[in-house]
């Protein structure tokens, strides 16, 4: 008997056990058969009810911990809807030997009852629970392709609660082997029929503070840079990013400036940026992604107070991200600021790079820590100009259980042409709003 068939047999065994806690003994056989069409909610409450019927806790742990975990694990995986950007997760992506056929067998033995043969979901009249808001349609490529395998894997191992989703199912990490989990994930990937139209979630790296990454996002970021010496000033950027039509992203950046001028504090908006990003190339095999972005900076800031350039600017750039190993990555950005009126502001070139790694407990599925170091350069495009180099060590940490809220902090230090350029503390809070409300997924 194969491991897959053995797991499916245990699914039917636990179906009978759960049925016993909700039906009279003579109806157990019929209900366990019906269980294949009605993905019954398995909860700790059911566990306790069954224990109260005289079975031992040891037997329950053996049956539920080793048997029940199949159908519910996969249902939790899909009920939760998945969801987080877990950067650099090739280390737990589906391996080359993952079997779609074996994954389909486990799917058909369990979660087909809740989620249907094609992943859209079984008819609600055939299920006995209320669907949560995070119920997914797994045929929608925009919901599945951009998600890393780690999101699915975390829900299988730890249940919906593992990522702050619905608790309609408990954790089922004791039933399926690592290979079986990879097989099921590989099968889930086949339910989307147009995956080439969307970026690959495995290439969604941590966001650096300054360097823009290539992956299109649905995020709201509030980022602040404050001087730690010299004249007091800081700038807070409110950045909204939204994907559309697969590999495209629209970005709006509204800066708000605060500065101490002539002994008094003053504030005002900076130059608002509107940008369009397009992914041009991505490869899971190569671990790389390339995008181009074009932006326009509107002269909304007061140049007399240093809050703006005083002229409209165009800002084209290329962004390239590369996974180096399972845990390490490199991000590169090269672009230019091209003012319309060069008598007001000079043309300039900029180069930004971020190198980092991601670490997390629980085999890469827990809270994610991503230390990075950025090297940032800018040079005016004019005779005799020098290149300004800054170094920026930083740390990004996932804050919410769902990992859709993240925070980063770093210290930016000028290392060349330091005259008139103060060191800065820079930090941001990031909300991946496509994964739920800000207050969702914290526990």
C-alpha positions in Angstrom: 0.0 0.0 0.0 1.3 3.4 -0.9 1.7 6.3 1.6 -1.0 8.2 -0.3 -3.5 5.4 -0.2 -2.7 4.8 3.5 -3.4 8.4 4.3 -6.7 8.3 2.4 -7.7 5.2 4.4 -7.0 7.1 7.6 -9.2 9.9 6.3 -12.1 7.6 6.1 -11.3 6.1 9.5 -11.4 9.5 11.1 -14.6 10.3 9.2 -16.2 7.4 11.1 -14.8 8.6 14.4 -16.2 12.1 13.9 -19.5 10.7 12.8 -19.7 8.8 16.0 -19.6 12.0 18.0 -22.5 13.4 16.0 -24.7 10.5 15.1 -26.2 7.4 16.7 -24.0 4.3 16.3 -26.2 2.6 13.7 -25.8 5.6 11.4 -22.0 5.8 11.5 -21.5 3.9 8.3 -23.9 6.0 6.3 -22.5 9.3 7.8 -18.9 8.3 7.1 -19.8 7.7 3.4 -21.6 11.0 3.4 -18.5 12.7 4.8 -17.0 12.4 1.3 -19.6 14.9 0.1 -19.8 17.0 3.3 -16.5 18.3 4.5 -17.5 18.3 8.2 -15.9 20.9 10.5 -13.3 19.3 12.7 -12.6 21.4 15.7 -11.2 21.0 19.2 -14.8 21.1 20.4 -15.4 17.9 18.4 -12.3 16.4 19.8 -13.5 17.0 23.3 -17.0 15.7 22.6 -15.6 12.5 21.3 -13.3 12.2 24.3 -16.3 12.6 26.6 -17.9 9.5 25.0 -15.4 7.3 26.8 -12.6 7.1 24.3 -9.1 7.7 25.7 -7.1 10.7 25.0 -4.3 8.5 23.7 -6.6 6.9 21.2 -7.8 10.3 20.1 -4.3 11.5 19.6 -3.5 8.4 17.6 -6.6 8.7 15.4 -7.0 12.5 15.1 -3.3 13.3 15.2 -2.4 10.7 12.7 -5.6 10.1 10.9 -7.8 13.1 10.8 -5.2 15.5 9.7 -5.6 14.8 6.0 -8.8 16.2 4.8 -8.9 19.1 7.3 -5.3 20.1 6.6 -6.0 20.4 3.0 -9.3 22.2 3.5 -7.7 24.6 6.0 -5.0 25.2 3.4 -7.6 26.3 0.9 -10.1 27.8 3.3 -7.5 30.2 4.5 -7.1 31.6 1.1 -3.3 31.9 1.6 -1.4 34.8 1.6 1.6 36.4 2.4 4.6 37.5 0.9 7.3 35.1 2.3 10.4 36.2 0.6 13.2 33.9 -0.6 11.2 30.7 0.0 12.7 28.5 -2.7 14.0 26.5 0.3 10.5 25.2 0.8 9.0 25.5 -2.6 7.7 22.3 -4.3 10.7 20.3 -5.2 11.4 18.9 -8.6 10.2 15.4 -7.6 6.8 16.6 -6.4 4.1 14.4 -8.0 1.0 16.1 -9.2 -0.7 12.7 -9.6 -0.1 11.8 -6.0 -1.3 15.2 -4.9 -4.5 14.7 -6.9 -5.1 11.4 -5.2 -4.9 13.1 -1.7 -7.1 15.9 -3.0 -9.7 13.6 -4.3 -9.6 11.6 -1.1 -10.4 14.6 1.0 -10.6 18.3 0.1 -12.6 17.7 -3.1 -15.6 17.4 -0.7 -15.3 21.1 0.3 -13.5 22.7 -2.7 -14.8 20.7 -5.6 -13.0 18.9 -8.4 -11.7 22.1 -10.0 -11.0 24.2 -6.9 -13.9 26.6 -7.2 -15.6 25.1 -4.2 -18.2 22.4 -3.7 -21.9 23.6 -3.7 -22.7 25.2 -0.4 -25.7 23.0 -0.1 -23.5 20.0 0.2 -21.3 21.4 3.0 -22.3 21.8 6.7 -20.3 24.9 7.7 -20.5 28.6 6.9 -17.7 29.7 4.5 -15.4 32.3 5.9 -14.6 35.5 4.1 -11.2 34.0 3.1 -12.7 31.2 1.1 -10.6 30.9 -2.1 -11.4 30.2 -5.7 -8.2 28.3 -6.6 -8.8 28.6 -10.3 -8.2 32.4 -10.0 -4.5 32.8 -11.0 -4.3 36.2 -9.3 -5.0 34.5 -6.0 -2.7 31.5 -6.3 0.2 32.2 -8.6 1.6 35.2 -6.6 1.6 33.2 -3.4 4.6 31.3 -2.3 4.3 27.6 -1.5 5.3 28.4 2.1 1.8 30.1 2.6 0.1 26.8 1.7 2.5 24.8 3.7 2.1 26.8 6.8 -1.7 26.3 6.7 -1.3 22.6 6.1 1.1 22.2 9.1 -0.6 24.6 11.5 -4.1 25.0 10.4 -5.9 28.2 9.5 -4.8 29.8 12.8 -1.2 29.4 11.7 -1.5 32.4 9.4 -4.4 34.1 11.3 -7.1 32.7 9.0 -10.3 30.8 9.9 -10.1 28.3 12.7 -12.7 26.1 11.1 -10.0 23.5 10.8 -7.3 22.6 13.3 -3.6 21.9 12.5 -2.9 18.6 10.6 0.9 18.5 10.4 1.1 15.0 11.9 -0.7 13.2 9.1 1.0 14.0 5.8 4.7 13.6 5.1 6.7 16.5 3.7 6.6 14.9 0.2 2.8 14.5 0.4 2.4 18.1 1.3 4.6 19.1 -1.7 2.6 16.8 -3.9 -0.7 18.5 -2.9 0.8 22.0 -3.4 2.0 20.9 -6.8 -1.5 19.7 -7.7 -3.1 23.0 -6.4 -0.8 24.9 -8.8 -2.4 23.1 -11.7 -5.9 24.4 -10.9 -4.9 27.8 -12.3 -4.8 27.5 -16.1 -3.1 30.8 -16.9 -0.2 31.1 -14.4 2.1 32.7 -16.9 0.1 35.8 -16.8 1.0 36.5 -13.1 4.3 36.9 -11.3 5.7 34.0 -9.3 5.3 34.3 -5.5 8.6 32.6 -4.9 10.3 35.7 -6.4 8.6 38.1 -4.0 11.6 39.3 -1.9 11.6 41.4 1.2 11.1 45.1 0.6 14.3 47.2 1.2 13.9 50.7 2.6 15.3 52.6 -0.5 15.9 50.0 -3.3 12.7 49.3 -5.2 12.1 45.6 -5.9 10.9 44.2 -9.2 7.9 42.2 -7.9 4.5 44.0 -8.5 2.7 44.5 -5.2 -0.6 45.4 -3.5 0.7 47.4 -0.5 0.4 50.5 1.5 3.7 51.7 2.9 4.4 54.5 5.3 8.1 55.3 5.3 10.0 57.9 7.2 13.6 59.2 7.0 14.8 61.6 9.8 18.1 63.4 10.3 20.0 62.4 13.4 22.3 65.4 13.3 22.4 68.9 11.8 19.2 70.8 11.0 16.2 68.9 12.2 14.1 67.5 9.3 12.2 64.4 8.3 10.1 63.2 5.4 7.3 60.7 5.5 6.2 59.0 2.3 2.8 57.5 2.0 3.1 55.0 -0.8 0.2 53.1 -2.4 0.9 50.2 -4.8 -1.7 48.3 -6.7 -1.4 45.6 -9.3 -3.7 45.2 -12.3 -3.9 43.0 -15.4 -1.5 40.5 -14.0 2.1 41.8 -14.2 1.4 45.5 -13.9 1.6 47.9 -11.0 0.4 51.4 -10.4 2.2 53.4 -7.7 1.4 56.7 -6.0 3.9 58.3 -3.6 2.8 61.3 -1.5 5.7 62.8 0.6 5.1 65.0 3.6 8.1 67.1 4.8 8.9 68.6 8.1 11.9 70.9 8.6 13.3 73.5 11.0 14.1 76.6 9.0 15.2 79.9 10.5 14.5 78.6 14.0 10.9 77.6 13.3 9.3 74.3 12.2 7.6 74.2 8.9 5.9 71.5 6.9 4.4 70.8 3.5 3.9 68.3 0.8 6.8 67.2 -1.5 6.8 66.3 -5.1 4.1 63.6 -5.7 5.2 60.6 -7.8 2.9 58.6 -10.1 4.6 55.5 -11.5 3.8 52.5 -13.7 5.7 49.2 -13.3 5.7 46.2 -15.7 7.3 42.8 -15.1 9.2 41.9 -18.2 10.8 38.6 -17.2 10.7 36.1 -14.4 12.0 32.6 -13.9 11.6 30.3 -10.9 14.3 28.1 -12.2 16.8 31.0 -12.4 15.4 32.7 -9.3 15.3 36.0 -11.1 12.8 38.8 -12.0 13.2 41.9 -14.1 10.8 44.9 -14.2 10.8 48.4 -15.7 9.1 51.4 -14.2 8.4 54.9 -15.5 7.4 57.6 -13.1 6.5 61.3 -13.2 7.2 63.6 -10.3 4.8 66.5 -10.2 6.1 69.8 -8.8 3.8 69.9 -5.8 6.5 70.7 -3.3 7.8 74.1 -2.4 11.4 74.3 -3.8 12.1 77.5 -1.8 11.8 75.4 1.4 13.6 72.4 -0.1 10.5 70.4 -0.3 10.5 69.9 -4.1 12.6 70.2 -7.3 10.7 73.1 -8.7 10.0 71.4 -12.0 8.3 68.3 -13.4 10.7 65.3 -13.5 10.6 61.9 -15.2 12.0 58.9 -13.4 12.6 55.7 -15.4 14.4 52.8 -13.8 15.0 49.1 -14.1 14.7 46.7 -11.1 16.3 43.3 -11.0 16.0 40.8 -8.2 17.9 37.6 -7.8 17.7 34.7 -5.4 21.3 33.6 -4.7 20.7 30.6 -2.4 17.6 29.3 -0.6 17.9 32.1 2.0 19.9 34.9 0.4 19.0 37.4 -2.3 20.2 40.5 -4.2 18.2 43.4 -5.5 19.4 46.0 -8.0 17.9 49.2 -9.2 19.3 51.6 -11.9 17.6 54.7 -13.1 17.6 58.5 -13.7 15.9 61.6 -12.6 15.2 63.8 -15.7 13.8 67.2 -15.0 12.0 69.2 -17.7 13.8 72.4 -16.7 17.5 71.6 -16.2 18.2 75.2 -15.1 16.2 74.5 -12.0 17.3 70.9 -11.2 20.1 68.9 -12.8 19.7 65.5 -14.5 21.0 62.7 -12.3 21.7 59.0 -12.3 21.1 56.7 -9.4 22.1 53.2 -8.4 20.7 51.2 -5.5 21.4 47.7 -4.3 20.2 45.6 -1.4 21.7 42.3 -0.3 20.1 40.2 2.4 18.9 37.0 3.8 15.7 35.7 5.4 15.5 33.6 8.6 12.5 32.1 10.4 11.9 29.5 13.0 9.7 26.5 12.3 11.6 25.5 9.1 11.1 29.0 7.6 7.4 29.2 8.3 7.4 31.4 11.5 8.1 35.0 12.1 10.4 36.2 9.3 13.6 38.2 10.0 15.4 39.7 7.0 18.6 41.6 7.7 19.8 43.6 4.7 22.4 46.1 3.7 21.9 48.7 1.0 24.4 50.7 -1.0 22.9 53.8 -2.6 24.6 56.0 -5.1 23.6 59.2 -6.9 25.5 61.3 -9.4 24.5 64.5 -11.1 24.9 64.3 -14.9 27.2 67.3 -15.3 30.9 68.0 -15.6 32.8 67.8 -12.4 30.1 66.2 -10.4 31.0 63.6 -7.7 29.2 60.4 -6.8 27.4 60.4 -3.4 27.5 57.0 -1.8 25.5 55.9 1.2 25.4 52.7 3.2 22.2 51.5 4.9 22.2 48.4 7.2 18.6 47.5 8.1 16.3 44.8 9.4 12.8 43.8 8.3 10.5 41.8 10.5 7.0 40.4 9.9 4.7 41.7 12.7 1.3 40.0 12.2 0.8 36.2 12.3 -0.5 36.4 8.7 2.8 38.2 7.8 0.9 40.9 5.9 2.1 43.6 8.3 5.8 44.2 8.3 8.2 46.7 9.7 11.8 47.7 8.9 14.3 50.1 10.4 17.8 51.1 9.3 20.6 53.7 9.7 21.7 55.5 6.5 25.3 56.8 6.6 26.9 59.0 3.9 30.3 57.6 3.0 31.4 60.0 0.2 30.8 63.6 -0.4 29.5 63.9 3.1 29.4 67.7 3.3 25.9 68.9 4.0 24.5 65.4 4.1 23.4 64.2 7.6 23.0 60.5 8.7 19.4 59.4 8.9 17.3 56.9 10.7 14.9 55.4 8.2 12.0 53.0 8.9 8.6 51.9 7.5 5.5 50.0 8.2 4.1 47.9 5.4 0.5 46.6 5.0 -0.1 44.0 2.3 -3.7 45.0 1.9 -4.6 42.3 -0.6 -4.2 39.7 2.3 -6.9 41.3 4.5 -7.6 44.3 6.7 -4.9 45.8 8.7 -6.4 44.4 11.9 -7.0 40.9 10.5 -4.6 38.0 11.0 -2.9 39.0 14.2 -3.8 35.9 16.2 
